[in-house]
């Protein structure tokens, strides 16, 4: 019989701890949604879309680390993948907060002189995984007069590059972007963090941290747009957005090959709607957001 390694045990304990936190949050999610009367026929005017795992299927942070650390290890993974996994393990084990993970992840990139020019290579990596039905739906929704916001814990700078690509390729762009702001040296290399998009409003190592909700409110204000939480809907892929999902009507995308985080989100039904990532995603999203009579394929959570 194989004796579990200490590393394996710690990994399982960390995952169990993270699951406990998610379950606790899920109860708050359901209580708030019932108390605030989240009805299916809500009229939305602001659509908030997560970036990593949602607008595309991969994670830009993972792709950046793999690009910066391409060396193949004994495990068969690149050094960048192992760094990414180690950061996630520290979050699961309670050693790192989300904000600490963002700081440490960017330190690894800075150590390899990662800069703006590398973001275009990261874009090349995520492009094949873009959810085209989601982009098509957002394009139609925006044409109806709705405001579409890209909100991410990841780099706002990368989000802007992605947005420019979406405009060129699909004739669609987000109205504004909320995310972590990086600072750059004169030659374009990442030199630090100006602000972090995180899980609460506070400071860490002198860096101002804003929640996604705070960051997107500020981004909308910069564009002269009003924000009403009762008329906003969140589109995401997992419990990573549980803090904002507790306050907004939420649509969860269910991929055919979900990650562990996505599986937990689906089983706990952390959304008002759960939509399969299939050819009907386009029409189902439009049905919910634009209030069409039919909502075929959408699983409403009550």
C-alpha angles and dihedrals in degrees: 000000000000113000110221115245119239087245090056092048092049090048092053092045090050092050090048091051091049091048090052090054091048093049090051090050091047091059090052089047093055095043093051094045092052093045094049093047102239100199126187094234097059113143108234127202101167124051117194116199127194116223114208111062092002116059084030130015100238134060120256090209091057092046091050093051091047089052093048094043108033097155111126114232131206088266090064090246125111119254087249092057091051091049089051092049092048091053091050090048090053090051091049091048093051093245093113130039116214088257093051090049091054091051094047093045091054091047088060090051093047090052088063095044091249111184147170092283089061092057089072089058089050087052089053088055096050098041096082089055098051112131099236095185088055092049091048090050093049090050092055092043092052090050088060090062101264122141114240120202129188108213121183142159086218128079117316086200091061089045089058091052090049090048092053089051092050090052092051097042104033104017088239131114137172115250091229142351130226119192149108112318118220130200121224136203122236091269092052101258120140107261102173147310124292094188138347129227101217146139101288141015109262143097130270122185088346092304117126112234123203129186117240088253093054092044095050092047089054092045090052092047089054087057092047092248128139123230125212114179090204089062098042130096129195123216113197144141107228151001090287085095096046093120094059093032089062089065103037139052102265134208114197119201113218112206122204091240104035126190120236090264091051093048091053091048092053095046092049089044093228095181145061088236132024114199125189114235095241140114090289094058091096097055094037093055092048090049092056100039098038094039100239116176094244123062099177115179095011117124108210115207115213 
